[in-house]
Amino acid sequence: MSDLPLVMDLFSGTGSATQPFVECGKHRVVRIDIAGKPDVRADVRHLPLNCRPEFVWASPPCTEFSQLTFLRVYHPGGLPPQPEKGMELVRVAFQQAQRARWWCVENVRRSEQFIAPEFGAPWLRKDAWCVWSNLPVGIQTWGKWLKGRAARSKPTPSGPPRYRTGDRSKIPRELAEAVHRAVCEEAGRA
């Protein structure tokens, strides 16, 4: 067991949200997911967390909230969205994340209408996603990179937004770095 502060990445997917923590080397990062190549392959709903991490990032699955799911309704054989099913995992994400000293929960922009009534307004909205957090860093801190960042989700003339391969499930590097800096500043490890 390492004596480095623990950072957990729940529903880690690509692991992009906690990559700056890994690269810095001042935290022990544990990525947890049921698919891909996490450090721990487990269902986040059944984690016996009996420790208090310094920071938790959680990106619960967004399938039931995403714009593409909503668009499927208009296609033959499309299934209607099931936001309550998505909220089950969002509640787990908030429950697990709020055990940490600092935390962020991220999801697609469409989820805000379902998450906000229960967990309040997001701390940050940008492009196609929202972030809820208890970090004491205001949106002004993000202004520099938000203004210079090209939109990833511009609608195409033929329909819904298109993304480069892999972009949809990656947390923007600038966001991950800003969160890393904020956690380190708050913990006095800058």
MODELLER restraints for C-alpha pairs under 7 A, 6 or more apart:
rsr = mdl.restraints
at = mdl.atoms
rsr.add(forms.Gaussian(group=physical.xy_distance, feature=features.Distance(at['CA:4:A'], at['CA:26:A']), mean=6.49, stdev=0.5))
rsr.add(forms.Gaussian(group=physical.xy_distance, feature=features.Distance(at['CA:4:A'], at['CA:27:A']), mean=5.15, stdev=0.5))
rsr.add(forms.Gaussian(group=physical.xy_distance, feature=features.Distance(at['CA:4:A'], at['CA:28:A']), mean=5.57, stdev=0.5))
rsr.add(forms.Gaussian(group=physical.xy_distance, feature=features.Distance(at['CA:5:A'], at['CA:27:A']), mean=5.04, stdev=0.5))
rsr.add(forms.Gaussian(group=physical.xy_distance, feature=features.Distance(at['CA:5:A'], at['CA:28:A']), mean=5.97, stdev=0.5))
rsr.add(forms.Gaussian(group=physical.xy_distance, feature=features.Distance(at['CA:5:A'], at['CA:53:A']), mean=6.97, stdev=0.5))
rsr.add(forms.Gaussian(group=physical.xy_distance, feature=features.Distance(at['CA:5:A'], at['CA:54:A']), mean=5.94, stdev=0.5))
rsr.add(forms.Gaussian(group=physical.xy_distance, feature=features.Distance(at['CA:6:A'], at['CA:27:A']), mean=5.88, stdev=0.5))
rsr.add(forms.Gaussian(group=physical.xy_distance, feature=features.Distance(at['CA:6:A'], at['CA:28:A']), mean=4.91, stdev=0.5))
rsr.add(forms.Gaussian(group=physical.xy_distance, feature=features.Distance(at['CA:6:A'], at['CA:29:A']), mean=6.07, stdev=0.5))
rsr.add(forms.Gaussian(group=physical.xy_distance, feature=features.Distance(at['CA:6:A'], at['CA:53:A']), mean=4.86, stdev=0.5))
rsr.add(forms.Gaussian(group=physical.xy_distance, feature=features.Distance(at['CA:6:A'], at['CA:54:A']), mean=5.56, stdev=0.5))
rsr.add(forms.Gaussian(group=physical.xy_distance, feature=features.Distance(at['CA:6:A'], at['CA:55:A']), mean=6.88, stdev=0.5))
rsr.add(forms.Gaussian(group=physical.xy_distance, feature=features.Distance(at['CA:7:A'], at['CA:27:A']), mean=6.41, stdev=0.5))
rsr.add(forms.Gaussian(group=physical.xy_distance, feature=features.Distance(at['CA:7:A'], at['CA:28:A']), mean=5.97, stdev=0.5))
rsr.add(forms.Gaussian(group=physical.xy_distance, feature=features.Distance(at['CA:7:A'], at['CA:29:A']), mean=4.71, stdev=0.5))
rsr.add(forms.Gaussian(group=physical.xy_distance, feature=features.Distance(at['CA:7:A'], at['CA:30:A']), mean=6.29, stdev=0.5))
rsr.add(forms.Gaussian(group=physical.xy_distance, feature=features.Distance(at['CA:7:A'], at['CA:53:A']), mean=5.85, stdev=0.5))
rsr.add(forms.Gaussian(group=physical.xy_distance, feature=features.Distance(at['CA:7:A'], at['CA:54:A']), mean=5.95, stdev=0.5))
rsr.add(forms.Gaussian(group=physical.xy_distance, feature=features.Distance(at['CA:7:A'], at['CA:55:A']), mean=4.85, stdev=0.5))
rsr.add(forms.Gaussian(group=physical.xy_distance, feature=features.Distance(at['CA:7:A'], at['CA:56:A']), mean=5.73, stdev=0.5))
rsr.add(forms.Gaussian(group=physical.xy_distance, feature=features.Distance(at['CA:8:A'], at['CA:29:A']), mean=5.78, stdev=0.5))
rsr.add(forms.Gaussian(group=physical.xy_distance, feature=features.Distance(at['CA:8:A'], at['CA:30:A']), mean=4.91, stdev=0.5))
rsr.add(forms.Gaussian(group=physical.xy_distance, feature=features.Distance(at['CA:8:A'], at['CA:31:A']), mean=5.86, stdev=0.5))
rsr.add(forms.Gaussian(group=physical.xy_distance, feature=features.Distance(at['CA:8:A'], at['CA:53:A']), mean=6.93, stdev=0.5))
rsr.add(forms.Gaussian(group=physical.xy_distance, feature=features.Distance(at['CA:8:A'], at['CA:55:A']), mean=6.45, stdev=0.5))
rsr.add(forms.Gaussian(group=physical.xy_distance, feature=features.Distance(at['CA:8:A'], at['CA:56:A']), mean=4.74, stdev=0.5))
rsr.add(forms.Gaussian(group=physical.xy_distance, feature=features.Distance(at['CA:8:A'], at['CA:57:A']), mean=6.33, stdev=0.5))
rsr.add(forms.Gaussian(group=physical.xy_distance, feature=features.Distance(at['CA:9:A'], at['CA:18:A']), mean=6.57, stdev=0.5))
rsr.add(forms.Gaussian(group=physical.xy_distance, feature=features.Distance(at['CA:9:A'], at['CA:30:A']), mean=6.22, stdev=0.5))
rsr.add(forms.Gaussian(group=physical.xy_distance, feature=features.Distance(at['CA:9:A'], at['CA:31:A']), mean=4.59, stdev=0.5))
rsr.add(forms.Gaussian(group=physical.xy_distance, feature=features.Distance(at['CA:9:A'], at['CA:32:A']), mean=6.05, stdev=0.5))
rsr.add(forms.Gaussian(group=physical.xy_distance, feature=features.Distance(at['CA:9:A'], at['CA:56:A']), mean=5.84, stdev=0.5))
rsr.add(forms.Gaussian(group=physical.xy_distance, feature=features.Distance(at['CA:9:A'], at['CA:57:A']), mean=4.84, stdev=0.5))
rsr.add(forms.Gaussian(group=physical.xy_distance, feature=features.Distance(at['CA:9:A'], at['CA:58:A']), mean=5.89, stdev=0.5))
rsr.add(forms.Gaussian(group=physical.xy_distance, feature=features.Distance(at['CA:10:A'], at['CA:31:A']), mean=6.23, stdev=0.5))
rsr.add(forms.Gaussian(group=physical.xy_distance, feature=features.Distance(at['CA:10:A'], at['CA:32:A']), mean=5.07, stdev=0.5))
rsr.add(forms.Gaussian(group=physical.xy_distance, feature=features.Distance(at['CA:10:A'], at['CA:33:A']), mean=6.40, stdev=0.5))
rsr.add(forms.Gaussian(group=physical.xy_distance, feature=features.Distance(at['CA:10:A'], at['CA:44:A']), mean=6.76, stdev=0.5))
rsr.add(forms.Gaussian(group=physical.xy_distance, feature=features.Distance(at['CA:10:A'], at['CA:57:A']), mean=6.10, stdev=0.5))
rsr.add(forms.Gaussian(group=physical.xy_distance, feature=features.Distance(at['CA:10:A'], at['CA:58:A']), mean=4.57, stdev=0.5))
rsr.add(forms.Gaussian(group=physical.xy_distance, feature=features.Distance(at['CA:10:A'], at['CA:59:A']), mean=6.53, stdev=0.5))
rsr.add(forms.Gaussian(group=physical.xy_distance, feature=features.Distance(at['CA:11:A'], at['CA:32:A']), mean=5.89, stdev=0.5))
rsr.add(forms.Gaussian(group=physical.xy_distance, feature=features.Distance(at['CA:11:A'], at['CA:33:A']), mean=4.69, stdev=0.5))
rsr.add(forms.Gaussian(group=physical.xy_distance, feature=features.Distance(at['CA:11:A'], at['CA:58:A']), mean=5.96, stdev=0.5))
rsr.add(forms.Gaussian(group=physical.xy_distance, feature=features.Distance(at['CA:11:A'], at['CA:59:A']), mean=5.43, stdev=0.5))
rsr.add(forms.Gaussian(group=physical.xy_distance, feature=features.Distance(at['CA:11:A'], at['CA:60:A']), mean=5.57, stdev=0.5))
rsr.add(forms.Gaussian(group=physical.xy_distance, feature=features.Distance(at['CA:12:A'], at['CA:31:A']), mean=5.59, stdev=0.5))
rsr.add(forms.Gaussian(group=physical.xy_distance, feature=features.Distance(at['CA:12:A'], at['CA:32:A']), mean=5.69, stdev=0.5))
rsr.add(forms.Gaussian(group=physical.xy_distance, feature=features.Distance(at['CA:12:A'], at['CA:33:A']), mean=5.56, stdev=0.5))
rsr.add(forms.Gaussian(group=physical.xy_distance, feature=features.Distance(at['CA:12:A'], at['CA:38:A']), mean=6.91, stdev=0.5))
rsr.add(forms.Gaussian(group=physical.xy_distance, feature=features.Distance(at['CA:12:A'], at['CA:59:A']), mean=6.76, stdev=0.5))
rsr.add(forms.Gaussian(group=physical.xy_distance, feature=features.Distance(at['CA:13:A'], at['CA:33:A']), mean=6.64, stdev=0.5))
rsr.add(forms.Gaussian(group=physical.xy_distance, feature=features.Distance(at['CA:13:A'], at['CA:36:A']), mean=6.49, stdev=0.5))
rsr.add(forms.Gaussian(group=physical.xy_distance, feature=features.Distance(at['CA:14:A'], at['CA:169:A']), mean=6.85, stdev=0.5))
rsr.add(forms.Gaussian(group=physical.xy_distance, feature=features.Distance(at['CA:14:A'], at['CA:170:A']), mean=6.27, stdev=0.5))
rsr.add(forms.Gaussian(group=physical.xy_distance, feature=features.Distance(at['CA:15:A'], at['CA:31:A']), mean=6.87, stdev=0.5))
rsr.add(forms.Gaussian(group=physical.xy_distance, feature=features.Distance(at['CA:16:A'], at['CA:170:A']), mean=5.79, stdev=0.5))
rsr.add(forms.Gaussian(group=physical.xy_distance, feature=features.Distance(at['CA:16:A'], at['CA:171:A']), mean=5.57, stdev=0.5))
rsr.add(forms.Gaussian(group=physical.xy_distance, feature=features.Distance(at['CA:17:A'], at['CA:171:A']), mean=5.38, stdev=0.5))
rsr.add(forms.Gaussian(group=physical.xy_distance, feature=features.Distance(at['CA:17:A'], at['CA:176:A']), mean=5.01, stdev=0.5))
rsr.add(forms.Gaussian(group=physical.xy_distance, feature=features.Distance(at['CA:18:A'], at['CA:176:A']), mean=6.52, stdev=0.5))
rsr.add(forms.Gaussian(group=physical.xy_distance, feature=features.Distance(at['CA:20:A'], at['CA:176:A']), mean=6.59, stdev=0.5))
rsr.add(forms.Gaussian(group=physical.xy_distance, feature=features.Distance(at['CA:20:A'], at['CA:177:A']), mean=5.83, stdev=0.5))
rsr.add(forms.Gaussian(group=physical.xy_distance, feature=features.Distance(at['CA:20:A'], at['CA:180:A']), mean=6.35, stdev=0.5))
rsr.add(forms.Gaussian(group=physical.xy_distance, feature=features.Distance(at['CA:21:A'], at['CA:27:A']), mean=6.20, stdev=0.5))
rsr.add(forms.Gaussian(group=physical.xy_distance, feature=features.Distance(at['CA:21:A'], at['CA:29:A']), mean=6.99, stdev=0.5))
rsr.add(forms.Gaussian(group=physical.xy_distance, feature=features.Distance(at['CA:21:A'], at['CA:180:A']), mean=6.35, stdev=0.5))
rsr.add(forms.Gaussian(group=physical.xy_distance, feature=features.Distance(at['CA:22:A'], at['CA:29:A']), mean=6.33, stdev=0.5))
rsr.add(forms.Gaussian(group=physical.xy_distance, feature=features.Distance(at['CA:30:A'], at['CA:39:A']), mean=5.88, stdev=0.5))
rsr.add(forms.Gaussian(group=physical.xy_distance, feature=features.Distance(at['CA:31:A'], at['CA:38:A']), mean=5.13, stdev=0.5))
rsr.add(forms.Gaussian(group=physical.xy_distance, feature=features.Distance(at['CA:31:A'], at['CA:39:A']), mean=5.09, stdev=0.5))
rsr.add(forms.Gaussian(group=physical.xy_distance, feature=features.Distance(at['CA:31:A'], at['CA:40:A']), mean=6.25, stdev=0.5))
rsr.add(forms.Gaussian(group=physical.xy_distance, feature=features.Distance(at['CA:32:A'], at['CA:38:A']), mean=5.39, stdev=0.5))
rsr.add(forms.Gaussian(group=physical.xy_distance, feature=features.Distance(at['CA:32:A'], at['CA:39:A']), mean=6.14, stdev=0.5))
rsr.add(forms.Gaussian(group=physical.xy_distance, feature=features.Distance(at['CA:32:A'], at['CA:40:A']), mean=4.88, stdev=0.5))
rsr.add(forms.Gaussian(group=physical.xy_distance, feature=features.Distance(at['CA:32:A'], at['CA:41:A']), mean=5.86, stdev=0.5))
rsr.add(forms.Gaussian(group=physical.xy_distance, feature=features.Distance(at['CA:32:A'], at['CA:42:A']), mean=6.29, stdev=0.5))
rsr.add(forms.Gaussian(group=physical.xy_distance, feature=features.Distance(at['CA:33:A'], at['CA:40:A']), mean=6.75, stdev=0.5))
rsr.add(forms.Gaussian(group=physical.xy_distance, feature=features.Distance(at['CA:33:A'], at['CA:41:A']), mean=5.33, stdev=0.5))
rsr.add(forms.Gaussian(group=physical.xy_distance, feature=features.Distance(at['CA:33:A'], at['CA:42:A']), mean=5.64, stdev=0.5))
rsr.add(forms.Gaussian(group=physical.xy_distance, feature=features.Distance(at['CA:33:A'], at['CA:43:A']), mean=6.44, stdev=0.5))
rsr.add(forms.Gaussian(group=physical.xy_distance, feature=features.Distance(at['CA:33:A'], at['CA:44:A']), mean=6.93, stdev=0.5))
rsr.add(forms.Gaussian(group=physical.xy_distance, feature=features.Distance(at['CA:34:A'], at['CA:41:A']), mean=5.06, stdev=0.5))
rsr.add(forms.Gaussian(group=physical.xy_distance, feature=features.Distance(at['CA:34:A'], at['CA:42:A']), mean=5.09, stdev=0.5))
rsr.add(forms.Gaussian(group=physical.xy_distance, feature=features.Distance(at['CA:34:A'], at['CA:43:A']), mean=5.59, stdev=0.5))
rsr.add(forms.Gaussian(group=physical.xy_distance, feature=features.Distance(at['CA:35:A'], at['CA:41:A']), mean=6.89, stdev=0.5))
rsr.add(forms.Gaussian(group=physical.xy_distance, feature=features.Distance(at['CA:45:A'], at['CA:92:A']), mean=6.13, stdev=0.5))
rsr.add(forms.Gaussian(group=physical.xy_distance, feature=features.Distance(at['CA:52:A'], at['CA:99:A']), mean=5.92, stdev=0.5))
rsr.add(forms.Gaussian(group=physical.xy_distance, feature=features.Distance(at['CA:52:A'], at['CA:100:A']), mean=5.23, stdev=0.5))
rsr.add(forms.Gaussian(group=physical.xy_distance, feature=features.Distance(at['CA:53:A'], at['CA:100:A']), mean=4.77, stdev=0.5))
rsr.add(forms.Gaussian(group=physical.xy_distance, feature=features.Distance(at['CA:53:A'], at['CA:101:A']), mean=6.60, stdev=0.5))
rsr.add(forms.Gaussian(group=physical.xy_distance, feature=features.Distance(at['CA:54:A'], at['CA:100:A']), mean=5.48, stdev=0.5))
rsr.add(forms.Gaussian(group=physical.xy_distance, feature=features.Distance(at['CA:54:A'], at['CA:101:A']), mean=5.03, stdev=0.5))
rsr.add(forms.Gaussian(group=physical.xy_distance, feature=features.Distance(at['CA:54:A'], at['CA:102:A']), mean=6.10, stdev=0.5))
rsr.add(forms.Gaussian(group=physical.xy_distance, feature=features.Distance(at['CA:55:A'], at['CA:100:A']), mean=5.45, stdev=0.5))
rsr.add(forms.Gaussian(group=physical.xy_distance, feature=features.Distance(at['CA:55:A'], at['CA:101:A']), mean=6.01, stdev=0.5))
rsr.add(forms.Gaussian(group=physical.xy_distance, feature=features.Distance(at['CA:55:A'], at['CA:102:A']), mean=4.71, stdev=0.5))
rsr.add(forms.Gaussian(group=physical.xy_distance, feature=features.Distance(at['CA:55:A'], at['CA:103:A']), mean=5.32, stdev=0.5))
rsr.add(forms.Gaussian(group=physical.xy_distance, feature=features.Distance(at['CA:56:A'], at['CA:97:A']), mean=5.28, stdev=0.5))
rsr.add(forms.Gaussian(group=physical.xy_distance, feature=features.Distance(at['CA:56:A'], at['CA:100:A']), mean=6.04, stdev=0.5))
rsr.add(forms.Gaussian(group=physical.xy_distance, feature=features.Distance(at['CA:56:A'], at['CA:102:A']), mean=6.63, stdev=0.5))
rsr.add(forms.Gaussian(group=physical.xy_distance, feature=features.Distance(at['CA:56:A'], at['CA:103:A']), mean=4.72, stdev=0.5))
rsr.add(forms.Gaussian(group=physical.xy_distance, feature=features.Distance(at['CA:56:A'], at['CA:104:A']), mean=6.44, stdev=0.5))
rsr.add(forms.Gaussian(group=physical.xy_distance, feature=features.Distance(at['CA:57:A'], at['CA:97:A']), mean=6.86, stdev=0.5))
rsr.add(forms.Gaussian(group=physical.xy_distance, feature=features.Distance(at['CA:57:A'], at['CA:103:A']), mean=5.82, stdev=0.5))
rsr.add(forms.Gaussian(group=physical.xy_distance, feature=features.Distance(at['CA:57:A'], at['CA:104:A']), mean=4.94, stdev=0.5))
rsr.add(forms.Gaussian(group=physical.xy_distance, feature=features.Distance(at['CA:57:A'], at['CA:105:A']), mean=5.95, stdev=0.5))
rsr.add(forms.Gaussian(group=physical.xy_distance, feature=features.Distance(at['CA:58:A'], at['CA:93:A']), mean=5.81, stdev=0.5))
rsr.add(forms.Gaussian(group=physical.xy_distance, feature=features.Distance(at['CA:58:A'], at['CA:97:A']), mean=6.69, stdev=0.5))
rsr.add(forms.Gaussian(group=physical.xy_distance, feature=features.Distance(at['CA:58:A'], at['CA:104:A']), mean=6.32, stdev=0.5))
rsr.add(forms.Gaussian(group=physical.xy_distance, feature=features.Distance(at['CA:58:A'], at['CA:105:A']), mean=4.73, stdev=0.5))
rsr.add(forms.Gaussian(group=physical.xy_distance, feature=features.Distance(at['CA:58:A'], at['CA:106:A']), mean=6.27, stdev=0.5))
rsr.add(forms.Gaussian(group=physical.xy_distance, feature=features.Distance(at['CA:59:A'], at['CA:105:A']), mean=5.85, stdev=0.5))
rsr.add(forms.Gaussian(group=physical.xy_distance, feature=features.Distance(at['CA:59:A'], at['CA:106:A']), mean=4.89, stdev=0.5))
rsr.add(forms.Gaussian(group=physical.xy_distance, feature=features.Distance(at['CA:59:A'], at['CA:107:A']), mean=5.98, stdev=0.5))
rsr.add(forms.Gaussian(group=physical.xy_distance, feature=features.Distance(at['CA:60:A'], at['CA:89:A']), mean=6.01, stdev=0.5))
rsr.add(forms.Gaussian(group=physical.xy_distance, feature=features.Distance(at['CA:60:A'], at['CA:90:A']), mean=5.85, stdev=0.5))
rsr.add(forms.Gaussian(group=physical.xy_distance, feature=features.Distance(at['CA:60:A'], at['CA:93:A']), mean=6.33, stdev=0.5))
rsr.add(forms.Gaussian(group=physical.xy_distance, feature=features.Distance(at['CA:60:A'], at['CA:107:A']), mean=6.75, stdev=0.5))
rsr.add(forms.Gaussian(group=physical.xy_distance, feature=features.Distance(at['CA:62:A'], at['CA:86:A']), mean=6.84, stdev=0.5))
rsr.add(forms.Gaussian(group=physical.xy_distance, feature=features.Distance(at['CA:62:A'], at['CA:107:A']), mean=6.14, stdev=0.5))
rsr.add(forms.Gaussian(group=physical.xy_distance, feature=features.Distance(at['CA:62:A'], at['CA:108:A']), mean=6.21, stdev=0.5))
rsr.add(forms.Gaussian(group=physical.xy_distance, feature=features.Distance(at['CA:63:A'], at['CA:69:A']), mean=6.45, stdev=0.5))
rsr.add(forms.Gaussian(group=physical.xy_distance, feature=features.Distance(at['CA:64:A'], at['CA:81:A']), mean=5.37, stdev=0.5))
rsr.add(forms.Gaussian(group=physical.xy_distance, feature=features.Distance(at['CA:64:A'], at['CA:82:A']), mean=5.41, stdev=0.5))
rsr.add(forms.Gaussian(group=physical.xy_distance, feature=features.Distance(at['CA:64:A'], at['CA:83:A']), mean=5.30, stdev=0.5))
rsr.add(forms.Gaussian(group=physical.xy_distance, feature=features.Distance(at['CA:64:A'], at['CA:86:A']), mean=5.33, stdev=0.5))
rsr.add(forms.Gaussian(group=physical.xy_distance, feature=features.Distance(at['CA:65:A'], at['CA:81:A']), mean=6.98, stdev=0.5))
rsr.add(forms.Gaussian(group=physical.xy_distance, feature=features.Distance(at['CA:65:A'], at['CA:83:A']), mean=5.97, stdev=0.5))
rsr.add(forms.Gaussian(group=physical.xy_distance, feature=features.Distance(at['CA:65:A'], at['CA:86:A']), mean=6.92, stdev=0.5))
rsr.add(forms.Gaussian(group=physical.xy_distance, feature=features.Distance(at['CA:65:A'], at['CA:108:A']), mean=6.91, stdev=0.5))
rsr.add(forms.Gaussian(group=physical.xy_distance, feature=features.Distance(at['CA:65:A'], at['CA:110:A']), mean=5.64, stdev=0.5))
rsr.add(forms.Gaussian(group=physical.xy_distance, feature=features.Distance(at['CA:65:A'], at['CA:111:A']), mean=5.17, stdev=0.5))
rsr.add(forms.Gaussian(group=physical.xy_distance, feature=features.Distance(at['CA:66:A'], at['CA:108:A']), mean=6.22, stdev=0.5))
rsr.add(forms.Gaussian(group=physical.xy_distance, feature=features.Distance(at['CA:66:A'], at['CA:110:A']), mean=6.01, stdev=0.5))
rsr.add(forms.Gaussian(group=physical.xy_distance, feature=features.Distance(at['CA:67:A'], at['CA:110:A']), mean=6.70, stdev=0.5))
rsr.add(forms.Gaussian(group=physical.xy_distance, feature=features.Distance(at['CA:69:A'], at['CA:81:A']), mean=6.01, stdev=0.5))
rsr.add(forms.Gaussian(group=physical.xy_distance, feature=features.Distance(at['CA:70:A'], at['CA:80:A']), mean=6.98, stdev=0.5))
rsr.add(forms.Gaussian(group=physical.xy_distance, feature=features.Distance(at['CA:70:A'], at['CA:81:A']), mean=5.97, stdev=0.5))
rsr.add(forms.Gaussian(group=physical.xy_distance, feature=features.Distance(at['CA:72:A'], at['CA:78:A']), mean=4.76, stdev=0.5))
rsr.add(forms.Gaussian(group=physical.xy_distance, feature=features.Distance(at['CA:72:A'], at['CA:79:A']), mean=6.50, stdev=0.5))
rsr.add(forms.Gaussian(group=physical.xy_distance, feature=features.Distance(at['CA:73:A'], at['CA:79:A']), mean=5.79, stdev=0.5))
rsr.add(forms.Gaussian(group=physical.xy_distance, feature=features.Distance(at['CA:73:A'], at['CA:80:A']), mean=5.28, stdev=0.5))
rsr.add(forms.Gaussian(group=physical.xy_distance, feature=features.Distance(at['CA:93:A'], at['CA:105:A']), mean=6.91, stdev=0.5))
rsr.add(forms.Gaussian(group=physical.xy_distance, feature=features.Distance(at['CA:94:A'], at['CA:105:A']), mean=6.78, stdev=0.5))
rsr.add(forms.Gaussian(group=physical.xy_distance, feature=features.Distance(at['CA:97:A'], at['CA:103:A']), mean=5.62, stdev=0.5))
rsr.add(forms.Gaussian(group=physical.xy_distance, feature=features.Distance(at['CA:102:A'], at['CA:134:A']), mean=6.07, stdev=0.5))
rsr.add(forms.Gaussian(group=physical.xy_distance, feature=features.Distance(at['CA:102:A'], at['CA:135:A']), mean=5.97, stdev=0.5))
rsr.add(forms.Gaussian(group=physical.xy_distance, feature=features.Distance(at['CA:103:A'], at['CA:133:A']), mean=5.56, stdev=0.5))
rsr.add(forms.Gaussian(group=physical.xy_distance, feature=features.Distance(at['CA:103:A'], at['CA:134:A']), mean=5.99, stdev=0.5))
rsr.add(forms.Gaussian(group=physical.xy_distance, feature=features.Distance(at['CA:103:A'], at['CA:135:A']), mean=6.86, stdev=0.5))
rsr.add(forms.Gaussian(group=physical.xy_distance, feature=features.Distance(at['CA:104:A'], at['CA:131:A']), mean=6.44, stdev=0.5))
rsr.add(forms.Gaussian(group=physical.xy_distance, feature=features.Distance(at['CA:104:A'], at['CA:132:A']), mean=5.56, stdev=0.5))
rsr.add(forms.Gaussian(group=physical.xy_distance, feature=features.Distance(at['CA:104:A'], at['CA:133:A']), mean=4.31, stdev=0.5))
rsr.add(forms.Gaussian(group=physical.xy_distance, feature=features.Distance(at['CA:104:A'], at['CA:134:A']), mean=7.00, stdev=0.5))
rsr.add(forms.Gaussian(group=physical.xy_distance, feature=features.Distance(at['CA:105:A'], at['CA:131:A']), mean=5.63, stdev=0.5))
rsr.add(forms.Gaussian(group=physical.xy_distance, feature=features.Distance(at['CA:105:A'], at['CA:132:A']), mean=5.14, stdev=0.5))
rsr.add(forms.Gaussian(group=physical.xy_distance, feature=features.Distance(at['CA:105:A'], at['CA:133:A']), mean=6.36, stdev=0.5))
rsr.add(forms.Gaussian(group=physical.xy_distance, feature=features.Distance(at['CA:106:A'], at['CA:130:A']), mean=5.74, stdev=0.5))
rsr.add(forms.Gaussian(group=physical.xy_distance, feature=features.Distance(at['CA:106:A'], at['CA:131:A']), mean=4.42, stdev=0.5))
rsr.add(forms.Gaussian(group=physical.xy_distance, feature=features.Distance(at['CA:106:A'], at['CA:132:A']), mean=6.37, stdev=0.5))
rsr.add(forms.Gaussian(group=physical.xy_distance, feature=features.Distance(at['CA:107:A'], at['CA:129:A']), mean=5.60, stdev=0.5))
rsr.add(forms.Gaussian(group=physical.xy_distance, feature=features.Distance(at['CA:107:A'], at['CA:130:A']), mean=5.62, stdev=0.5))
rsr.add(forms.Gaussian(group=physical.xy_distance, feature=features.Distance(at['CA:107:A'], at['CA:131:A']), mean=6.67, stdev=0.5))
rsr.add(forms.Gaussian(group=physical.xy_distance, feature=features.Distance(at['CA:108:A'], at['CA:128:A']), mean=5.67, stdev=0.5))
rsr.add(forms.Gaussian(group=physical.xy_distance, feature=features.Distance(at['CA:108:A'], at['CA:129:A']), mean=4.02, stdev=0.5))
rsr.add(forms.Gaussian(group=physical.xy_distance, feature=features.Distance(at['CA:108:A'], at['CA:130:A']), mean=5.99, stdev=0.5))
rsr.add(forms.Gaussian(group=physical.xy_distance, feature=features.Distance(at['CA:109:A'], at['CA:128:A']), mean=5.00, stdev=0.5))
rsr.add(forms.Gaussian(group=physical.xy_distance, feature=features.Distance(at['CA:109:A'], at['CA:129:A']), mean=4.18, stdev=0.5))
rsr.add(forms.Gaussian(group=physical.xy_distance, feature=features.Distance(at['CA:109:A'], at['CA:130:A']), mean=5.34, stdev=0.5))
rsr.add(forms.Gaussian(group=physical.xy_distance, feature=features.Distance(at['CA:122:A'], at['CA:130:A']), mean=6.04, stdev=0.5))
rsr.add(forms.Gaussian(group=physical.xy_distance, feature=features.Distance(at['CA:122:A'], at['CA:131:A']), mean=5.46, stdev=0.5))
rsr.add(forms.Gaussian(group=physical.xy_distance, feature=features.Distance(at['CA:122:A'], at['CA:132:A']), mean=4.52, stdev=0.5))
rsr.add(forms.Gaussian(group=physical.xy_distance, feature=features.Distance(at['CA:123:A'], at['CA:131:A']), mean=5.68, stdev=0.5))
rsr.add(forms.Gaussian(group=physical.xy_distance, feature=features.Distance(at['CA:123:A'], at['CA:132:A']), mean=4.91, stdev=0.5))
rsr.add(forms.Gaussian(group=physical.xy_distance, feature=features.Distance(at['CA:123:A'], at['CA:133:A']), mean=6.00, stdev=0.5))
rsr.add(forms.Gaussian(group=physical.xy_distance, feature=features.Distance(at['CA:124:A'], at['CA:130:A']), mean=5.60, stdev=0.5))
rsr.add(forms.Gaussian(group=physical.xy_distance, feature=features.Distance(at['CA:124:A'], at['CA:131:A']), mean=5.13, stdev=0.5))
rsr.add(forms.Gaussian(group=physical.xy_distance, feature=features.Distance(at['CA:124:A'], at['CA:132:A']), mean=6.85, stdev=0.5))
rsr.add(forms.Gaussian(group=physical.xy_distance, feature=features.Distance(at['CA:124:A'], at['CA:139:A']), mean=6.38, stdev=0.5))
rsr.add(forms.Gaussian(group=physical.xy_distance, feature=features.Distance(at['CA:125:A'], at['CA:131:A']), mean=6.57, stdev=0.5))
rsr.add(forms.Gaussian(group=physical.xy_distance, feature=features.Distance(at['CA:127:A'], at['CA:151:A']), mean=6.41, stdev=0.5))
rsr.add(forms.Gaussian(group=physical.xy_distance, feature=features.Distance(at['CA:127:A'], at['CA:152:A']), mean=6.93, stdev=0.5))
rsr.add(forms.Gaussian(group=physical.xy_distance, feature=features.Distance(at['CA:127:A'], at['CA:153:A']), mean=6.43, stdev=0.5))
rsr.add(forms.Gaussian(group=physical.xy_distance, feature=features.Distance(at['CA:128:A'], at['CA:153:A']), mean=6.64, stdev=0.5))
rsr.add(forms.Gaussian(group=physical.xy_distance, feature=features.Distance(at['CA:137:A'], at['CA:182:A']), mean=6.78, stdev=0.5))
rsr.add(forms.Gaussian(group=physical.xy_distance, feature=features.Distance(at['CA:145:A'], at['CA:174:A']), mean=6.82, stdev=0.5))
rsr.add(forms.Gaussian(group=physical.xy_distance, feature=features.Distance(at['CA:152:A'], at['CA:163:A']), mean=6.53, stdev=0.5))
rsr.add(forms.Gaussian(group=physical.xy_distance, feature=features.Distance(at['CA:153:A'], at['CA:161:A']), mean=5.06, stdev=0.5))
rsr.add(forms.Gaussian(group=physical.xy_distance, feature=features.Distance(at['CA:153:A'], at['CA:162:A']), mean=6.20, stdev=0.5))
rsr.add(forms.Gaussian(group=physical.xy_distance, feature=features.Distance(at['CA:153:A'], at['CA:163:A']), mean=6.40, stdev=0.5))
rsr.add(forms.Gaussian(group=physical.xy_distance, feature=features.Distance(at['CA:154:A'], at['CA:161:A']), mean=5.32, stdev=0.5))
rsr.add(forms.Gaussian(group=physical.xy_distance, feature=features.Distance(at['CA:155:A'], at['CA:161:A']), mean=4.08, stdev=0.5))
rsr.add(forms.Gaussian(group=physical.xy_distance, feature=features.Distance(at['CA:155:A'], at['CA:162:A']), mean=6.84, stdev=0.5))
rsr.add(forms.Gaussian(group=physical.xy_distance, feature=features.Distance(at['CA:156:A'], at['CA:162:A']), mean=6.89, stdev=0.5))
rsr.add(forms.Gaussian(group=physical.xy_distance, feature=features.Distance(at['CA:181:A'], at['CA:190:A']), mean=6.92, stdev=0.5))
rsr.add(forms.Gaussian(group=physical.xy_distance, feature=features.Distance(at['CA:184:A'], at['CA:190:A']), mean=4.93, stdev=0.5))
